[in-house]
Amino acid sequence: MRKKLCVMIGIITTALASNTAFAQSNEKVLEEITVTATKREQSIYEVPIAISAFDGDKLAEQGILDIVDIGKFVPNLNITQFSAGHNSSSNPFIRGIGLQDHLITTDPGVSVYVDGVYLGRQVGQNWNLTNIERIEVLRGPQGTLYGRNSIGGAINIITKDPGSDPGATASIEAGTRDRLNGDFYADLNLSDTVAFSITGGFKRRGGIGEFTNLPNARYDVGENEETFSRVALKYEPSDSFRVVIAADANDGEGGLRPYDTLIDEIPTGALFQAGFRNSDQAPDPFDNATTQADQTVVTNEASGISLTVDWDWSETLSSRVIASQRESEYSAGLDDDSLAENFLAFPERGDADQISIEFQLNGDFGNWDFVSGLYYFEEEGSNTQTNTFFNGSGPGFFFIGQEVESTAIFTNVGFDITEQFRVAVGLRYTEDDKEAETDVGIGLFTGDADFDEVSWDISATYTFENGNSIYGAIQNGYQSGQFPARPFCLFGDANCFFASDNITAINYEIGIKGQLLPGVLMSAAVFYTEYEDLPYQVSTTTGQGFATTNLIVEQTSVGFEWETTISLTDAFSIQASLGLIDVDVDEQNGVKPEAPLTPDVTFSIGPEYNWTLGNGGLISARVDYSYRDEMFGEPTDDPGRFTRIDSRELINANIAYHSPDDKWSLSLYGRNITDERYDNARLNTGDYVLRILSNDPSEFGLRFATHFE
């Protein structure tokens, strides 16, 4: 892999050197996307970061309904759903870094932001992509501008600005598997200074299997229903001052996601020794044989309010304040054995409340500029499991809670040495305080830990006369240490409930961006990243319960990423992406762990063709292919390779008719049209292998959308 990457570096350098041959072709025939990845507006081809961007109005054409679908089209990004058997979870992994668990003491390695507001938890925050301006995926550590919990990268969701597109849109979608979606978005200018927008909708999807021993179950396996809404009010009395207040909420309910338990593969395990076999489960792995009615329903609720104030003090100096309060809760859990007998059962509830405030002071003085700020974040949450059963004994109880307070100060300064050469330097200081408590059935244990770290980055960008650019960057990232998620180790070690050390990352990256050939926009990057004191969450069964502890590792990742948009004719274009990564984890206590949920190869391609009809209408057809290489479901050496997940290939298709006045459209869509069934995750506990299955079989339907002025 590393030799191949050296060859690719040579190819990139050659391509860059040869692009001067096209210097006379300065016209950009393809539209570039403006992004705010560095908290200032820039062309995506000027940002010294490996970044992907998606136009919100075109998400449906690619079959993208939620943030999980984004993970099918970005190089070295894999987003899965498996936490607590829930349908609203999202677990992003970028370049081998992500969140392997969902309990409150585990922090994500990839941060998710909505309009600058950090979403601390990814269960119950099932963000609906309806009134979206764009989505940005930043790859690599983003420790300076985005702070802790972004050592793998960051995902920015940017909603439409009230008053930016007056009018209203509405759509309805119906298809197989009882699919029924509906949503609307209205944008109104109430006066010269006040604008208002409102979004609402619902999603419904039928199940993929049945609870075979519970004929009166409220929902089928994988069934899901959700309603959502968002309102935003903008007050802009002048060009230099504006205030935006936004509130959102979602409420979902459905059936436990599909999974099964592999018993025969571990003949020394407790399930096998108790006389159970794979054949005791439902014959169809997408059915479920549980008799525990409280394990069949999952719920999620989330709501939040935010305030954003922008004030241009002068032509060169401006400030921004982003304040938010969010709360979320869910109920879920797994009957791990998937059997009629109540041998393993972990019903669970969780909640999290957060407050964040960010103050920015930004300046632009011609050949130099800066972004600076102060940040405060507070979170309190807990997870509770009641009436649990472990290896046939119960009912039991488990609780874990945590409070976090985080403060930071940051700055990033850019300087244009010449019109073509720019350098930027960033610095951030963070302090984190954590207080955690747990009860595994033998009384309350508490722990507290304080962390601090200085994160930094430096980058240089050279832009050629034809607009193409080359950049080099060194990025540093930080994440505070973590308490163990399920510390059943307390039965044997009363001192095991402590936090790991600071997690740090340093990334070396070079890349090129631009229109290297007429009609061809592309970006490519080569990276090398080192992680220190990285905690892998390792789950095993013990004599007392299902334990999750931290395995601390050193990890090195090296890889290549490439994205392109090719306009072959005015009517025919192709989008494609490729990611290659080689992750090496140092041996720990005789164990050589595998990086979890990280495919070595990620690839996607999406050709699109448009026909203009005689009446002025337009027919557009698009097919999207996504490939994710085989990977491992957890970070163990797993000599039986029971946690190995096979590669998967997904194909979406969309053909749409757009009216001559572009006021309405009718689309025929197909998602996962080959009905690929694949695993989301696998976990070898030593007693059994838990296999979390995908919840998106093939689906076909119609979508009608209309726009009103």
Residue pairs with C-beta under 8 A, 6 or more apart in sequence:
1 558
1 580
1 582
1 600
2 558
2 582
4 560
4 580
5 526
5 558
5 559
5 560
5 580
5 582
8 524
8 526
8 560
9 510
9 526
12 510
12 511
12 512
12 524
12 526
15 512
15 516
16 468
16 470
16 512
16 516
19 464
19 466
19 468
19 514
19 516
20 464
20 465
20 466
22 466
22 515
22 516
22 517
22 518
23 464
23 465
23 466
24 466
25 466
25 515
25 518
26 465
26 466
26 467
28 467
28 515
28 521
29 515
29 518
29 519
29 567
30 515
30 519
30 521
30 565
30 567
32 43
32 44
32 45
32 521
33 43
33 44
33 53
33 55
33 134
34 41
34 42
34 43
34 44
35 41
35 42
35 43
35 44
35 47
35 51
35 53
35 134
35 136
36 42
36 136
36 156
36 158
37 47
37 49
37 51
37 136
37 138
37 156
38 47
38 49
38 145
38 371
38 412
38 424
39 145
39 360
39 362
39 371
39 412
40 362
40 364
40 369
40 371
44 51
44 53
44 513
44 523
45 467
45 468
45 469
45 513
45 514
45 521
45 523
46 461
46 463
46 469
46 513
48 424
48 459
48 460
48 461
48 471
48 472
48 473
48 511
49 138
49 139
49 140
49 142
49 473
50 138
50 139
50 140
50 509
50 511
50 523
50 525
50 527
50 561
51 136
51 137
51 138
51 139
51 523
52 73
52 74
52 75
52 77
52 136
52 137
52 139
52 563
52 577
53 134
53 135
53 136
53 137
54 62
54 64
54 70
54 73
54 134
54 135
55 134
56 129
56 131
56 132
56 133
56 134
56 135
56 158
56 160
59 65
59 69
59 129
59 132
59 135
60 171
60 654
60 667
60 669
60 703
61 608
61 620
61 622
61 654
61 656
61 667
62 69
62 73
62 606
62 622
62 624
62 652
62 654
63 69
63 624
63 652
63 654
63 669
63 671
64 70
64 73
64 129
65 129
65 181
65 203
66 90
66 126
66 127
66 128
66 129
67 79
67 90
67 92
67 112
67 127
67 129
67 135
67 155
67 157
68 79
68 80
68 81
68 90
70 77
70 79
70 135
70 137
70 155
71 77
71 78
71 79
71 80
71 92
72 604
72 624
72 626
72 628
72 650
73 577
73 604
73 606
73 624
73 626
74 137
74 139
74 577
74 579
74 602
75 139
75 561
75 562
75 563
75 577
75 578
75 579
75 602
76 94
76 95
76 96
76 139
76 559
76 561
76 579
76 580
76 581
76 602
77 92
77 93
77 94
77 137
77 139
77 153
77 579
77 602
78 92
78 93
78 98
78 597
78 598
78 599
78 602
78 628
78 631
79 90
79 91
79 92
79 93
80 90
80 91
80 93
80 597
80 680
80 681
80 692
81 87
81 89
81 90
81 91
81 257
81 680
81 692
81 695
82 89
82 91
82 257
82 680
82 681
82 692
83 89
83 91
83 101
83 102
83 122
83 123
83 332
84 102
84 123
84 298
84 330
84 332
84 333
84 334
84 348
84 350
85 256
85 257
85 259
85 298
85 332
85 333
85 334
85 692
86 123
86 124
86 257
86 298
86 300
86 330
86 332
87 126
87 222
87 224
87 252
87 254
87 257
87 298
87 695
88 123
88 124
88 125
88 126
88 226
88 252
88 298
88 300
88 330
89 102
89 122
89 123
90 112
90 122
90 125
90 126
91 98
91 99
91 100
91 102
91 122
91 597
91 681
92 98
92 99
92 108
92 110
92 112
92 122
92 152
92 153
92 155
93 109
93 110
93 152
93 596
93 597
93 598
94 109
94 110
94 137
94 139
94 140
94 152
94 153
95 139
95 140
95 152
95 153
95 527
95 529
95 557
95 559
95 581
95 598
96 152
96 555
96 557
96 581
96 583
96 595
96 598
97 109
97 110
97 151
97 152
97 153
97 505
97 531
97 534
98 108
98 109
98 110
98 152
98 596
98 597
99 106
99 107
99 108
99 109
99 110
99 122
100 106
100 536
100 537
100 596
100 597
100 634
100 635
101 485
101 537
101 539
101 548
102 121
102 122
102 123
102 350
103 350
103 383
103 400
103 485
103 486
103 548
104 121
104 350
104 352
104 381
104 382
104 383
104 400
104 401
104 402
105 400
105 402
105 436
105 482
105 483
105 484
105 485
106 482
106 485
106 537
107 148
107 149
107 479
107 480
107 482
108 122
108 149
109 149
109 150
109 151
109 152
109 479
110 149
110 150
110 152
110 153
110 154
110 155
111 118
111 142
111 146
111 147
111 149
111 150
111 153
111 154
111 155
112 118
112 119
112 122
112 125
112 127
112 154
112 155
112 157
113 119
113 146
113 154
113 155
113 156
113 157
114 127
114 157
114 159
115 157
115 158
115 159
115 246
115 306
115 308
115 322
116 308
116 322
116 358
117 304
117 306
117 322
117 324
117 326
117 356
118 149
118 354
118 356
118 377
119 125
119 127
119 326
120 326
120 352
120 354
120 377
120 379
121 328
121 352
121 354
121 381
123 300
123 328
123 330
123 332
123 350
124 300
124 301
124 302
124 328
124 329
124 330
124 350
124 352
125 302
125 328
126 226
126 250
126 252
126 300
126 302
127 157
127 250
128 183
128 201
128 203
128 226
128 228
128 250
129 135
129 157
130 183
130 185
130 199
130 201
130 228
130 230
131 159
131 160
131 185
131 197
131 199
131 230
132 157
132 158
132 159
132 160
133 158
133 159
133 160
133 161
134 158
135 155
135 156
135 157
135 158
136 155
136 156
136 158
137 153
137 154
137 155
137 156
138 146
138 150
138 153
138 154
138 155
138 156
139 152
139 153
139 525
139 527
139 561
140 152
140 153
140 473
140 475
140 507
140 509
140 527
140 529
141 150
141 151
141 152
141 153
141 455
141 457
141 475
141 476
141 477
141 505
141 506
141 507
141 529
142 150
142 153
142 154
142 475
142 477
143 150
143 151
143 428
143 455
143 456
143 457
143 475
143 476
143 477
143 478
143 505
144 410
144 412
144 426
144 427
144 428
144 455
144 456
144 457
144 475
144 476
145 371
145 410
145 412
145 426
145 428
146 154
147 375
147 406
147 408
147 410
147 428
147 430
147 455
147 478
148 406
148 408
148 430
148 432
148 453
148 478
148 479
148 480
149 479
150 477
151 477
151 478
151 479
151 503
151 504
151 505
151 531
159 230
159 232
159 246
160 185
160 187
160 197
161 234
161 244
162 187
162 195
162 196
162 197
162 232
162 233
162 234
162 244
163 187
163 188
163 189
163 195
163 197
163 234
163 236
164 187
165 187
166 187
166 188
166 189
166 709
167 186
167 187
167 707
167 708
167 709
168 184
168 185
168 186
168 187
168 707
168 708
169 184
169 185
169 705
169 706
169 707
169 708
170 182
170 183
170 184
170 185
170 705
170 706
170 708
171 181
171 182
171 183
171 184
171 703
171 704
171 705
171 706
172 180
172 181
172 182
172 703
172 704
173 179
173 180
173 181
173 182
173 669
173 701
173 702
173 703
173 704
174 180
174 181
174 701
174 702
175 669
175 699
175 700
175 701
175 702
176 698
176 699
176 700
176 701
177 205
177 206
177 207
177 208
177 697
177 699
178 204
178 205
178 206
179 204
179 205
179 206
179 699
179 701
180 202
180 203
180 204
181 201
181 202
181 203
181 204
182 201
182 202
183 199
183 200
183 201
183 202
184 199
184 200
184 201
185 197
185 198
185 199
186 197
186 198
186 199
187 195
187 196
187 197
188 195
188 196
188 197
189 195
190 196
193 235
193 236
193 237
194 233
194 234
194 235
194 236
195 233
195 234
195 236
196 231
196 232
196 233
196 234
197 231
197 232
198 229
198 230
198 231
198 232
199 228
199 229
199 230
199 231
200 227
200 228
200 229
200 230
201 227
201 228
201 229
202 225
202 226
202 227
202 228
203 224
203 225
203 226
203 228
204 224
204 225
204 226
205 222
205 223
205 224
206 220
206 223
207 219
207 220
207 221
207 222
207 223
207 255
208 220
208 221
208 222
208 258
208 286
208 695
208 697
209 220
209 221
209 222
209 258
209 282
209 284
209 286
209 287
209 288
210 217
210 220
210 221
210 287
210 288
211 217
211 220
211 221
211 255
211 287
211 288
211 289
211 290
211 296
212 282
212 287
212 288
212 289
213 289
213 290
213 291
213 340
214 290
214 291
214 293
214 296
217 255
217 293
217 296
218 255
218 296
218 297
219 253
219 254
219 255
219 296
219 297
220 255
221 255
221 256
221 257
221 258
221 286
221 287
221 288
222 254
222 255
222 256
222 257
222 258
222 286
222 695
223 254
223 255
224 252
224 253
224 254
224 255
225 252
225 253
225 254
226 250
226 251
226 252
226 253
226 254
226 300
227 250
227 251
227 252
228 248
228 249
228 250
228 251
229 248
229 249
229 250
230 246
230 247
230 248
230 249
231 246
231 247
231 248
232 244
232 245
232 246
232 247
233 244
233 245
233 246
234 242
234 243
234 244
235 242
235 243
235 244
236 242
236 243
239 312
240 311
240 312
240 313
241 310
241 311
241 312
242 309
242 310
243 307
243 308
243 309
243 310
244 306
244 307
244 308
244 309
245 305
245 306
245 307
245 308
246 305
246 306
246 308
247 303
247 304
247 305
247 306
248 303
248 304
249 301
249 302
249 303
249 304
250 300
250 301
250 302
250 303
251 300
251 301
252 299
252 300
252 301
253 297
253 298
253 299
253 300
254 297
254 298
255 296
255 297
255 298
256 288
256 295
256 296
256 297
256 298
256 332
256 334
257 298
257 692
257 693
257 695
258 285
258 286
258 288
258 692
258 693
258 694
258 695
259 288
259 334
259 338
259 690
259 691
259 692
259 693
260 281
260 282
260 285
260 288
260 338
260 691
260 693
261 271
261 281
261 336
261 337
261 338
261 339
261 688
261 689
261 690
261 691
262 278
262 642
262 688
262 689
262 690
262 691
263 269
263 271
263 272
263 276
263 277
263 278
263 280
263 281
263 688
264 272
264 277
264 278
265 640
265 642
265 689
266 272
266 640
266 642
266 684
266 686
266 687
266 688
266 689
269 685
269 686
269 687
269 688
270 391
270 541
270 687
270 688
271 337
271 343
271 344
271 687
271 688
272 688
274 343
274 391
274 392
276 337
276 339
276 341
276 343
280 289
280 339
280 340
281 289
281 338
281 339
282 288
282 289
282 338
285 691
285 693
286 677
286 693
288 296
288 335
288 338
289 338
289 339
289 340
290 296
290 335
290 338
290 339
290 340
291 340
291 341
291 342
292 335
292 342
292 345
292 347
294 333
294 347
294 387
295 333
295 334
295 335
295 345
295 347
297 331
298 330
298 331
298 332
299 330
299 331
299 332
300 328
300 329
300 330
301 328
301 329
301 330
302 326
302 327
302 328
302 329
303 326
303 327
303 328
304 324
304 325
304 326
304 327
305 324
305 325
305 326
306 322
306 323
306 324
306 325
307 321
307 322
307 323
307 324
308 320
308 321
308 322
309 319
309 320
309 321
310 318
310 319
310 320
311 318
311 319
311 320
312 318
313 319
316 363
316 364
316 365
317 361
317 362
317 363
318 361
318 362
318 363
319 359
319 360
319 361
319 362
320 358
320 359
320 360
320 362
321 357
321 358
321 359
321 360
322 356
322 357
322 358
322 360
323 356
323 357
323 358
324 354
324 355
324 356
324 357
325 353
325 354
325 355
326 353
326 354
327 351
327 352
327 353
327 354
328 351
328 352
329 349
329 350
329 351
329 352
330 349
330 350
330 351
331 347
331 348
331 349
331 350
332 347
332 348
332 350
333 345
333 346
333 347
333 348
333 385
334 345
334 346
334 690
335 342
335 344
335 345
335 346
336 344
336 345
336 346
336 546
336 688
336 690
337 343
337 344
337 345
337 688
341 392
342 389
342 392
342 394
343 389
343 391
343 392
344 389
344 390
344 391
344 546
344 688
345 387
345 388
345 389
345 394
346 385
346 388
346 398
346 546
347 385
347 386
347 387
347 388
348 383
348 384
348 385
349 383
349 384
349 385
350 381
350 382
350 383
350 384
351 381
351 382
352 379
352 380
352 381
353 379
353 380
353 381
354 377
354 378
354 379
354 380
355 376
355 377
355 378
355 379
356 375
356 376
356 377
356 378
357 375
357 376
358 373
358 374
358 375
358 376
359 373
359 374
359 375
360 371
360 372
360 373
361 372
361 373
362 369
362 370
362 371
362 372
363 369
363 370
366 416
367 415
367 416
368 413
368 414
368 415
368 416
369 413
369 414
370 411
370 412
370 413
370 414
371 411
371 412
372 410
372 411
372 412
373 409
373 410
373 411
374 407
374 408
374 409
375 406
375 407
375 408
375 409
375 410
376 406
376 407
376 408
377 404
377 405
377 406
377 407
378 403
378 404
378 405
378 406
379 402
379 403
379 404
380 401
380 402
380 403
380 404
381 401
381 402
382 399
382 400
382 401
382 402
383 398
383 399
383 400
383 401
384 398
384 399
385 396
385 397
385 398
385 399
386 395
386 397
387 394
387 395
387 396
388 394
388 395
388 396
388 397
388 398
388 545
389 395
389 396
390 396
390 541
390 544
390 545
390 546
391 541
391 687
396 441
396 545
397 439
397 441
398 439
398 440
398 441
398 486
398 545
399 437
399 438
399 439
400 436
400 437
400 438
400 439
400 485
400 486
400 487
401 436
401 437
401 438
402 434
402 435
402 436
402 437
402 483
403 434
403 435
403 436
404 432
404 433
404 434
405 432
405 433
406 430
406 431
406 432
406 433
406 480
407 430
407 431
408 428
408 429
408 430
408 431
409 428
409 429
410 426
410 427
410 428
410 429
411 426
411 427
411 428
412 424
412 425
412 426
412 427
412 457
413 424
413 425
413 426
414 422
414 423
414 424
415 422
415 423
415 424
416 422
417 423
420 462
420 463
420 464
420 465
421 460
421 461
421 462
421 463
422 460
422 461
422 462
422 463
423 458
423 459
423 460
423 461
424 457
424 458
424 459
424 460
424 461
425 456
425 457
425 458
426 455
426 456
426 457
426 458
427 454
427 455
427 456
428 454
428 455
428 456
429 452
429 453
429 454
429 455
430 451
430 452
430 453
430 454
430 455
430 478
430 480
431 450
431 451
431 452
432 450
432 451
432 452
432 480
433 448
433 449
433 450
433 451
434 448
434 449
434 450
434 451
434 480
434 481
434 483
434 499
435 446
435 447
435 448
436 446
436 447
436 448
436 483
436 497
436 499
437 444
437 445
437 446
437 447
438 444
438 445
438 483
438 487
438 490
438 497
439 445
440 486
440 487
440 488
440 490
440 491
440 544
440 545
441 544
441 545
442 490
442 491
445 487
445 490
445 494
445 497
446 497
447 483
447 497
447 498
447 499
449 480
449 481
449 483
449 498
449 499
451 480
451 481
451 502
453 478
453 480
453 502
453 504
455 476
455 477
455 478
456 476
457 473
457 474
457 475
457 476
458 473
458 474
459 471
459 472
459 473
459 474
459 475
460 471
460 472
460 473
461 469
461 470
461 471
462 469
462 470
462 471
463 469
464 514
466 514
466 515
467 514
467 515
468 512
468 513
468 514
468 515
468 516
469 512
469 513
469 514
470 510
470 511
470 512
470 513
471 510
471 511
471 512
471 513
472 509
472 510
473 507
473 508
473 509
473 510
474 506
474 507
474 508
474 509
475 505
475 506
475 507
475 509
476 504
476 505
476 506
476 507
477 504
477 505
477 506
477 507
478 502
478 503
478 504
478 505
479 502
479 503
479 504
480 499
480 502
480 503
481 499
481 500
481 501
481 502
481 503
481 533
481 535
482 499
482 500
482 535
482 550
483 497
483 498
483 499
484 496
484 497
484 547
484 548
484 549
484 550
485 537
485 548
485 549
486 539
486 545
486 546
486 547
486 548
486 549
487 496
487 497
487 547
487 549
488 542
488 544
488 545
488 546
488 547
489 496
489 497
489 542
489 547
489 549
490 496
490 497
491 542
491 543
491 544
496 549
500 533
500 535
500 550
500 552
501 533
501 552
502 533
503 531
503 532
503 533
503 534
503 535
504 531
504 532
504 533
505 529
505 530
505 531
505 532
506 529
506 530
507 527
507 528
507 529
507 530
508 527
508 528
508 529
509 525
509 526
509 527
509 528
510 525
510 526
511 523
511 524
511 525
511 526
512 522
512 523
512 524
512 525
513 522
513 523
513 524
514 521
514 522
514 523
515 521
515 522
516 522
519 566
519 567
519 568
520 564
520 565
520 566
520 567
521 564
521 565
521 566
522 562
522 563
522 564
522 565
523 561
523 562
523 563
523 564
524 560
524 561
524 562
524 563
525 560
525 561
525 562
526 559
526 560
527 557
527 558
527 559
527 560
527 561
528 556
528 557
528 558
529 556
529 557
529 558
530 554
530 555
530 556
531 553
531 554
531 555
531 556
531 557
532 554
533 552
533 554
534 552
534 553
534 554
534 555
535 550
535 551
535 552
535 553
536 550
536 551
536 552
536 553
536 593
536 596
536 635
537 548
537 549
537 550
537 551
537 635
538 548
538 549
538 550
538 551
538 634
538 635
538 636
539 546
539 547
539 548
539 634
539 683
539 685
540 546
540 547
540 685
540 686
541 547
541 685
541 686
541 687
546 685
551 588
551 591
551 593
551 635
552 588
553 585
553 586
553 588
553 593
553 635
554 585
554 586
555 583
555 584
555 585
555 586
555 595
556 583
556 584
557 581
557 582
557 583
557 584
557 595
558 581
558 582
559 579
559 580
559 581
559 582
560 578
560 579
560 580
560 581
561 577
561 578
561 579
561 580
562 577
562 578
562 579
563 575
563 576
563 577
563 578
564 574
564 575
564 576
564 577
565 573
565 574
565 575
566 573
566 574
566 575
566 576
567 573
568 574
571 609
571 610
571 611
571 612
572 607
572 608
572 609
572 610
573 607
573 608
574 605
574 606
574 607
574 608
575 604
575 605
575 606
575 608
576 603
576 604
576 605
576 606
577 602
577 603
577 604
577 605
578 601
578 602
578 603
579 601
579 602
579 603
580 600
580 601
581 598
581 599
581 600
582 600
583 595
583 598
585 592
585 593
585 594
585 595
585 635
591 636
591 637
592 637
593 635
593 636
593 637
594 632
594 634
594 635
594 636
594 637
594 638
595 632
595 635
596 631
596 632
596 633
596 634
596 635
597 631
597 632
597 633
597 645
597 681
598 631
598 632
599 628
599 629
599 630
599 631
599 647
600 629
600 630
600 631
601 627
601 628
601 629
602 627
602 628
602 629
603 626
603 627
604 624
604 625
604 626
604 627
605 624
605 625
606 622
606 623
606 624
606 625
607 622
607 623
608 620
608 621
608 622
609 620
609 621
609 622
610 618
610 619
610 620
610 621
611 618
611 619
611 620
612 618
613 619
615 660
616 660
616 661
617 657
617 658
617 659
617 660
618 657
618 658
618 662
619 655
619 656
619 657
619 658
620 654
620 655
620 656
620 658
621 653
621 654
621 655
621 656
622 653
622 654
622 655
623 651
623 652
623 653
623 654
624 651
624 652
624 653
625 649
625 650
625 651
626 649
626 650
626 651
626 652
627 647
627 648
627 649
627 650
628 647
628 648
629 647
630 644
630 645
630 646
630 647
631 644
631 645
632 638
632 643
632 644
632 645
632 682
633 643
633 644
633 645
633 679
633 681
633 682
633 683
634 643
634 681
634 682
634 683
634 684
636 643
636 684
638 644
638 684
640 684
642 682
642 684
642 689
643 682
643 683
643 684
643 689
644 682
645 678
645 679
645 681
645 682
646 678
646 679
648 676
648 678
649 674
649 676
650 672
650 674
650 676
651 670
651 672
651 673
651 674
652 669
652 670
652 671
652 672
652 673
653 669
653 670
653 673
654 667
654 668
654 669
654 670
655 667
655 668
655 669
656 665
656 666
656 667
656 668
657 665
657 666
657 667
658 664
658 665
659 665
662 707
663 706
663 707
663 708
664 704
664 705
664 706
664 707
665 704
665 705
665 706
666 702
666 703
666 704
667 702
667 703
667 704
667 705
668 700
668 701
668 702
669 700
669 701
669 702
669 703
670 698
670 699
670 700
671 696
671 698
671 699
671 700
672 696
672 697
672 698
672 699
673 698
673 700
674 698
675 697
675 698
676 694
677 693
677 694
677 697
678 693
678 694
679 691
679 692
679 693
679 694
680 692
680 693
680 694
680 695
681 691
681 692
682 689
682 690
682 691
682 692
683 689
683 690
683 692
